[in-house]
Amino acid sequence: MAQQEAVAWPAQDSPVDDTNHDLIHTLSVRLDAQWHGRLYEAETRCEACRSVFEHLRAMDREAIQLLTREVANHSRTSRFPLDLTD
């Protein structure tokens, strides 16, 4: 199998670097999962499934806290450069 080259994202002209983009994107995905998980948990009639969704939401809450702290840390320590100039 041929090796694939890594694709740099975001493009070099992006206002944020790749790591910060990944942090924000992952936080967004986890926040969305948290919201949907609440709906799934409320809708299910199966106690075992309710327990699974409850557990997944707890995992997402932990991930959200971790990601939020890291984004704040990057912002405080100037590792979150924003270049909004054109």
N, C-alpha and C positions, 0 to 999 in steps of 0.2 A: 504494500500500500504506500503510495507517495505521501511524503510529508507535506503538510500545508503550512504556508507562511502565515505568521500572525498578521492580522489586519489591525493597523493602528486606528483606534477610535478614541475620542473624537478626532476629527481632522485637525491638522496643525493650526488652522486658523480658528479653532474653537476657543471660547472664552474660559473654559476650565480644562484642567488636565485629565488624563485617563483615570487615574485613581479616584479623584474627586467625583468624576462622572459616575464611576462604578458605585461609589458609596451612596450617592444620591439616588441612582437608579434602583439599587438594591433596597434602600429604605422605602422608596415608593412602592416597589413590589410587595414588601412585607406589610406596609400599611394597607394596601389593597387586600392582601390575603387576610389580614386581621378583620377588616370590615366584612368580607364575604364569609369568613369563618363564623362570625356571629350569626349571620343569616342561616347558614347551613346547620349550625347547632340548634337554632330555634325551630327549624323546619322538620328536623328528623324525628321519627317516632321510635327509632331504635336506640335503646340506652347505650349499647356498645358503641354505636356510631357517634352518639352525643359525647361520650367520653373521649373518643378519638379526636373529634373537632375541638373539644375543650383543651385537650393536651396540645394540639397543634397551635391553637391560639396562644397558649402559655409560651410555647417555643417562639412564636412570632413576637410576642411582647418582649421577651428577653433579647431577641435579635434587634428589635426596634430601639430598645434602650442602648444596646451596644453601638449600633450604627449612629444614633443621635449623638452619643458622647463623642464618637470619633469625628463626626462632621464638626461638632463644636470645638473639639481639640484642634482640628486643622484650621478652623477659622481664627481661634485665639492665637495660634502660633504662626500665623501668616503662611501656612502651607495650603491655603485655599486661594490662590491668586485668581482674580477675575480681571480679564482684560476685555472691557466693553467698548474699547475705542475701535473705530473703523479706519 
